[in-house]
Amino acid sequence: MGIASAALIAAAPPVVAQQAATTIQQDFDAAAALADKGDDAGALAAWQTLEKRMSTRNHRSVAIVRVRTGAALYRLNRMDEAVVAVRAGLADLPVSDPTLAAYRYEAYSQLARIAESGLDYASAAENYRMAESIGGLAPADRLAALRGLITSETFVDPESAKADLARADAILAATKTDAKSKALFATLRSELMLNLGKYSEARLAAGDAVKFLGGLTSKTDLNDVTARSDYSIAALLEGRTEDARRYMAMTGAGRLPDGIFATGVQMKPPGCSESGLSPNDAAVIEFSIGDDGTVISSVPVYAAGGGAAGLAFARAARSWSWTSEQVKKIPPFFRYRVRIEMRCSTAFARPSIGDYMGSRLDAWLIGKGVSLQPTTAESDAVALPKQRARLAAAEAAQGKAALAIVPLLYAIMNNSVVGREETNLLARRALAIADANGVTPIARVTLSRFIWSSDQADRWRPGVFLRSVEPLLGEPRFNDPEARAAIRLTLVDALGRKDEKKTRQLLREVGEESALAPNDPLRVGALIRLASLEEANGNAEAAHSAFEKSGLSARQCALVDSAPKQIHFGGSEGDFPKEALSWGFEGWVLTQFDVTADGLVRNERPIMAYPPFVFSKAGARVIGRSRFEKTYRPDGGLGCGSNTMRTGFRIAT
């Protein structure tokens, strides 16, 4: 704001000046200096110490310090505490005192940035509007507030965004402004027009932004990437493919130095039932990946289903994760402002064999009086440090052999960012503790599966896995029908269709296990798989018999079922979009589809694609022509739908 710090707390009496080595003013200046050099933890400690020194009677000075405390908390990602501090300060900065206008602007701007970073665009717009309405602001400060206001309103109130953009244009016209600021507001106009469906206007505005930033040169920073990407998206939606090619080629999207941009180990679109999303909603979101594999920011760029849909898609991206190995392979520049085309998933949750056994472990632990770990929407990369901290605290409090740490170990074992060797060590620890506490056979299988799958680097090979695990069926510790069924289905999962004779034998053994209840989910799942296997081999009578034994109606899905296997890939060299090939672009598409009982694909639709709008149609077309193994259903209808498959588009070298 350009106001000297000496004026900020000039009215504060030196309450403890006689005892202190420094004055309050000196401490304020020191805290401000720490904040200016980016030492946020040091600044926070200094602001908090300073507040304790000050007289509570001096509301104005305390309020200013609280606002600055909130700023430090925000930069440390302690958002809830930041809001409390800023709100407390704002309460003692009355509108009636014009000398406090600068601090009220700072407070409202801080609240707006917190809301914007949390994708609460409605609150962000409200606070940016309060900041912008304060009288006596310098043009630069008013433009800063309008930037946030227009960004937020584009997705919550686009008509108001148009009016606010006009006010920003008036300020820009009347003020000497640098080219980067002009480019920023041209970019805001482009994205607003995109979301209003005015693609030609969006393209022209993005073109202005590119010009302000120096044009289509080989010098590229993240601002250039944003402006050029906006242009290419608008041009593609407008049908101007050659224009789109020229601008997208200069973003780096689809042209990584070493391979295609990798999908994360956790990278799923939101379900269509979430946040009121419709299968017809589509969006382009922008996100950045941190060094630890977490998504450090995500924002909507364009939403065909309205602003709320765009925000829902951006929120979903915050739970994505990449492993450290994947991160190392992506050049840092290409990890920032990545853009993905998204649609929601029509799939419903279908528990796997692992999910089922996890529930059996939970039941045993609860019976032992152990508290389970709550599930969260965090990405695995974000959750892992917290999981490790909880484990360390529990070990310190209860000992490393306490049963209470088993669910903590299990949570880390299930984390997709944790490597094979560590998973194996954790699983062995958890199993040893469980054994010492009289673990049930099925719960023992649940923990043992992690050891079996992580013992050796080549355990993924079906033959190796079978030779190692099948002998365990005769062990006394697994002498239980449910445990034996779980082991057999685990072996079936590992074998797939590579050894149909063995797979058929294992499935029959589960289906014929007399000690299992007729509606036991493991038995039902085995019979459904057996029916599909027999149908694929032309054994209609055997398929019908197995299906009847399952007790399911023709349109039900088994609780523990398997996805259909692809037998014909529908792609060919001609499916690579000619424009993308001429541009030198590579990418991928994740397609969702249903498979009929006779193996035909229906209802195929792209749900994620990189780069946006380049390979979406081609990816869906490839899957639509693919064929899958037949799945037995007496009426010939669909089995369980909403399968997904990723199709990569690579240029041969």
N, C-alpha and C positions, 0 to 999 in steps of 0.2 A: 504493500500500500504506500510505501515511501514515507511513512511517518516515523520520526526518530524515536528510538526506544527510550530516550531520556524523558519524553513526554508521557510515556505510558503509565508510569506509576509515580509521577512527580508528587501527587497528593498524599502518598503513603507516608505516614509518620515513621521515623526510625524507632520502632517499638523496642528493639533490643540492641540498639546501637552501642550502648555502653559495654555490653558483654561480647558482642560479635567482633570478629576480626575484619569483617567486610560489612558494607552497608547493604540494605535491601536492593538499592539501585545497582550496585556492583554485582550482586547475585543474579539479578534479572539479566543484566548484560551478559554475564557468563553463561547463563542458560540459553539465551538467544544465540550466542556464538556457537555453542554445541549443536544447536538445531541447524544453524546455517551450514556447518561443515558435515552434516549428515550423521552425527553421533546421536541417534534417536534414543537409545537406552540411557545414555548419559544425560541428554536433555530432559527426559522424563524424570529421572531421579532429581535433577536440579530444580525442575518446576515444582515437583511435589515437596521437596525440602523448603523451597521458597514460600509456598503456600502456608506451611506450618509456622513460618516465622512471622507471617503478616497478621495484623490485627483483623479479626472478623468484622470489626466495625467499618473497615474501609472496603465496602462492598465492591466499588468500582475496580480497585486494584486486584482484589482477589478474583473477580470475574474475569479479568484479562488473563491472569495466570491460568485459570481453569481452561479457558479457550486454548491457550498454548499447550497445556497439558493434554487436551483432547487431540491436538494436532500430532503430538508425539506418539500417543497411543494408536492413532490411525496408521501412522507410518510403521508401527510395530505390529500391525494387523490385529490389534486388540479392539475390534470394532465396537462391541457393546459398551466397554468401558469408555471408549472415546465419546460415544453419544451421550453417556451420563455426564461426563466432564463438560462437554460443550454446552449441553442443555443447562447445566447448573450455572455456567458462566453467563449464558445468554439471558437468563432470568434476571440478572443484576446489571444488564446493559440497557437501560430504558430508552425507548424511542424519543422521549422528550428531550434527551441530552444530545444535541448535534455533535458534540465533541467525541461521542462514542460511536459515530457512524462507521468508522473504519473497522472497529472491532465487531460490530454487528454483522458487517459484510463478511468478515473473516469467519465468524461463527456459522452463519447460514451457508457459506460456501463449503465449510468443512462438513456440515451435516449432509449437504447435497452430494459431496464426493463420496461419503460413506454409503449413502443410499444407492448412488450410481454403481459403485463397485460391487454392491450386493444385488444388482439387477432389480432393485426396487425403484423403477423409473418414475412411478407416480410420486413417491416421496421426494425423489431427486428433483423432479420438476417443480414441486411445491417450494422446496428450499432454494433452488436456483432463482425462482421468481422473486422470493423474498429478498435475496441478495441483490438482484438486479434492480429492485424497486427503491433501494436506499438512495437518497438524494446526495448530490455532490460527488459522485464517483468519477474517477478519471475514465476516459474512453477505453483504455486497455482493460480496466477492471470490469466495466460494463460488458465488454465483448467476452471476457472470460466467463461471466455468468450466463450470457446468451448462448455461448458455445454449449455449456452443459444443459441449458434449458431446451435448446433445439434438439440436441441428441436424445434427450429423454422424451420429449413430446412427440418425436417422430414415431414412437412406438406406443404412446398412450393418448396423444391428442394431436394428430398430424395437422389439423386445421389451425390450431393455435401455433404450431411450429411454423407454418407458412407466414403468419402475421409477425412472429418474433424474428424470423429470418429477414423480413422486410425491414424491421427496425435495425437489425445488425447491418444490413446493406447501407442504410442511411448513415450509420456511424462510420463505416468503412469509407464511404464516399467523402465524408467531411473531415476525415482524419488521415494524417500521413501514416500509412501502415506498411509493414514489410510484406514481401511476396509470400512468405510462409503463412502468415495470418490470412491473407487473401485466399490462398490455396485451401486452408482449413475450412473456411466458410463456403467455398465452392464445393468442397467434398460433402459438407453437411447438406447443401442444396441437392447434390446428386443423389445422396442416399434417401433424402426425403421424397424426391420425385420417384425414385425406384419403388418406394413403399406405397406411393399413391398410384402406381401403375402408369406413370408418365415417362416411358422409357426413353423417348427422344430427348425430352428435357433433361433427364438424368444423364444421358450420354454427353450432351453439350456442356452441362455443368462440370462433369468429370473431366472433360477435355480442357476446360478453363483451369481446373486445378492442376492438371499435368503441365500446362503452359506456365503457370505461376511458379512451378517447381523446377522449371528449366527445360521442359519438353521431354521427348522420348530419347533420352541419351543413355549411354551405357553406365553412367553414374547413377546408382540407385540406393536410396535409403528407404526406411519403412514408410515414410510419408509418400514417396513415389509409388511404392507397392500398393498402398491403399487407393490412391487416385487412379492408377492404371487398372487395378482390378475392378473398381467401380465402373470404369468406362467399358471394360470387356464384358462385364455382366449385363450392363444396360444394352450394349450392342448385340449380345447373344439373344436377349429377350426381345429385342427389336427386329431380329433376323438379319443383322448386318455382320455375318460371320467373318468376313475378311478384316473388317475394322477390329472385331473382337480379337482375332488372331494377332494382329500387330501389337495391340496393347497388352494382351495377356502374356505374349512372348517376353515382354520386358518386365514382368513381375517375378519371374523365376518359378512360378507354379507349373508343375508338370515337367520340370526340367532340372531336377536335382542332379548334382555332379555324380552321384553314385547310387543309382537305383530310384525306385518310386518311394514317395513319402510313405512311411510305414504306418499301418493301423496300430493302435495301442493294444496292449493286453487287456485293457478295459476300455471299450469304445462302443457303447450301444446307444441307439436312439431312444427317446422316451416312448412309452406306450401310448397308443392313441387315446386310451381312457384317462390319461393324466392331463390335468390342466385344461380340460375341454378341447383337446386336440382332435382334429378330424383327419382321416386318411388322405384327404385332398390338400391338407395344409403342407406347405413346403417353405423352406427357409434356407438362407445362406448365413452361416455364423462364422465369426472370426475368433480365433483363440491363440494363445501362446503357451508353449511348453517350457517349464523351468528345468534347471539342471538336474533336479531330483525326479523328473518324470511326471510331475503333477501339472495340471492345467492351472497356470497362475492368473489367467484372465480369460474371459469369454464374453462376447457381445453379439447381439444380432446385427446383421447388415441389411438383410432383405427378407421379408416374410410375405408370402402369397396369401396366407390365411389371416392376416391382421397382426398388429403389434404384440398382442398377448401370446400368440403362437410363436413369434420370433423370440420372445423372452423365455418361453418354455424350452425351446430348443437350446438356447444359450445356457440355461441352467443345467440341462442334461450334460453338457460338455464338461462341466466342472467336476464330474465324477470319473472322468477318463484318466487313464494312467499309461505310461510307457516305462519299460524297464530301463535300467541304466545302460545296458548294452545297446538298446534301440536309440537312446538319446545320443550316445556317442557317435552313431552312424549318421545322424542328421546334423548338418552344419548349423551352427548357432543362428545365422541369419534366417535360415529356412524354418526355424522353430517358432518364429514370432509372426504374428498376424497371419496365421494359416487360415485358409477359408475352405469350408466344407459345405456341400449341398446336403440337406437333411429332410427326411419325412418321418412320421411316427410309425411305430411298429404295431401291427394288428395282432401280434402273438400274445397269448396268455401264458402265465407261468406253468410249466410242466415239470414237476419235480423229477430229478434224475435219480439213479440208484444212489449216488453220493448224497443227494439231499435227503433221501429216505433214511439212509444209515446215520446221517448227521442228527436227524430227529430222534433216532433210537439212542444215540450217545447222550443227547440232551435229556431224554427221559431218565436214563440211569443216573446222571449227575444230579438232576432235580430230586430224585428219590433219595439221594445221599445228602440232601440239604445244601447243595452247592449252587451259588448264584451264577446264572449265565450272563454272557456278554451281550449288551443290547446291540441290535443291528443299526447301522447308520447309512446315510446316503453318500458318505464321503468316498472318494476314490481310494483305491488300495494304497497308492503312493502317499496320500495325505494321512491315511489312517495308520500306516506302519510305525512312524515314530511314537505315536500315542499308544499303540499296542505294546511296543517295547517298554515304554515308560510304565504302563500299568503292570506288566509282567515283573519288572524290576522292583516296583513298590510292593507287590504281593509277595515276592520272594523275600524281601527284607523284613516284611511284617510277619509272615507265616512260615517261612522256610522253603527251600527249594524242592522239598518232597511233599508239600501239602497238596491234597486233592483239589483245593480251590484254584490252583494254578493251571489245571488241565484245560479248562475252557479258554484261558489266556494263551496257552501254547497252541491250542487248536485254532484260535483266531489267526495267529501268525502263520501257522501251517497252511491255512486256506488263502492267505494273501498272495495274489498273483505276482507280486513284485519280488517275493522271496525266492531265492535260488534253490536248486535241487538239494545240494549238500546240507544247507541249513535246515531245510524242510525235514530231511532224514533224521538229523540230530534231534530236532524238536519232537518229531513223532516218536522216536525211541524213548525220550524222556517222558513224554505223556503216557506211553504204553506202560513203562515201568511203574509209574505212579498208580495208574489204573489197576494194574495187576496186583499191586500191594493192597488195594482196597476192594478186592473181590469183583472185578469188572465182569459184566455179563458177556457171553460169547458174541452177541451181535455188536455190542459196543466195542468189543475187542477187535472185531473185523473192521469197524469204522476207522480206528486208529491205525491198524495194521496196513490198511490199503495205502496209506501215505508212505510207509516204509517200503512196501512192495514196489511201488511206482518210482521210488527215488533211490533205491539201493545202488543201482548202476546206471551209467550214462546211456546204456543201450537197453534199458528195461522196457522201452517203448516197443521194441521188436516183439511181435506176438509169440514167436517160438520161445524166446528167452523168458518172457513173462509166464507162459504156460508151464514150462519146466520148473520154474522156481516156486510157483504158487499152488499148482494142483496137488502136490503131495500134502499140503496143509489140511486138505479135506479130511484126512485121517487122524489129525491131531486131536487128543482129548479136549484141549482147550476150545476147540471149535465144534464139539460134539453137541450140536443144537440145530434143529431143522432150519430155523431162520438164518443162523450164521452160515450154514452150508449153502443155502439158497443164495445168500448175498455173495459168497465167494464164487459160486458158479456164474452168477450174472456179471460179476467183475471180470471173470475170465472171458465171457462172451463179448463184453465190451472191448476187451483187448484183442480178441481174435478177429472181430468183425466177420467178414465173409471169406476170409483167407483160408479157413479150414472148416468147410460147411459140415463135414461129417462130425467133427468134434463139437461144433456149435450146436448141431441138432441134438447130439447126445446130452450136452449140458442143459439145454432148454427142456428136454423131455424129463430129465431127472428132477428139475425144479417143478415142472408142471405135475409130475406124478408123486411128489412128496406128500404122503398121506397125513403127515403130522402138521402140515400147514392148513389153515382154514381155507375153504373154497374161495373166499373173497380176499385172501391175503394179497397185498399189492405186489409182492415179489412173484407169487405164483401167477397172478393175472398178467403181469408184464411179460413173464416167460412164455405164457401161452400165446399172447398176441404176437410176440416175435417169432414163435414157432409157426404160427399160422401164416405170417408173411413170408417166411423162409420156404414153406411148403408150396405156397402159391407161386413164388418166383421160380420154382423147379417144376411147375406144372402138375403138382399133386393136389388137385382141387378138393378131393374127398378128405385128405389128411388136413388140409387147411381149414375146411369147414368144421371138422371134428375138434381141432385145437381151439378155434374161435368159440365154438359153443361151450366148451369147458370153461372159458374165461368168465362167462356170465354177463358179458357186456352186450348192450344193444348195438346195432349195426353202426350207429353214428357216434358212439362213445370213444373217447381216447383212453388208453391205459394210463394208469398213474405213472408207471415206469415203462416207457416205450422207447423205441429207437427211431432215429431219423431215417428216411428212405435213402438208399444208396444210388448215386448217379452211375448209369451204365453207358450213357452217350453224352458227350460234351457238344453243345449246340453251336460252338463258335468256329470261325474260320478266319483266314487272313483277310477276307473281304469285310469282316465285321469291324475292323479298325477304322474309325471315322476318317475319311479322306482328309478333312480339314486338319484334324489333330495330327495325322501322320505328316502332312506337309509342314505343320507348325513345329514338329519335333516334340510333341507333348506325349507324356506317359501319365498313367493314372489308374484308378480302380473304381469299381462300383460294388456296393453291397446290395443285392437284390433279395426281396422277400417274395415268396411264392407258395402256392399250394400244389400238392401232387395228388392226382386222382388215383384211384385204386389200380388202374392199369398203367400207371407210371407217367402219365402226361402232365405237363405243367399248366396251371391255370392261375389267373390273378397275379401275374408277376408285376412287380413295381419296385423301382429303385428307392432305397431308403437312406443311403449315404453314398456320396460320390465326391471324388477329388480328381482334378479341379472341378468347381461347380459347373454344371450344364454342358460339359464337354463329352463325357462318356456315358451319361445316364441312360439314354435311349438305347445305345448299343449294348450296354451291359444287360438291360432287361430283355433285349431281343435274343441275346445269346442264351440266357437261362430259359426263355420261352421255347426255344428249339431243343433244349436238352431233354433227355429221357432218363427215367429212374426205374428202379426195380419195382415190380408190382407189390402192392400192399393189400393183403386180403381184407375185404369187407363184403359181407353177404349181398348187399344191395349194389355193389360196384361203385359206391359213392366215395367221397373224400375220406382219407384217413385224417390224422392230425395235421392241420395246415400250418401256415405261417413259418415255413422253413426259410432259412437264409443261406446265401452263398456269395462269396466274394469272387469277382472276375477282375483280373489284372490285365492292363493293356501296356505291353512293353514293346519297344522298337528293337528288332534284332540288330546285333552289331557284328 
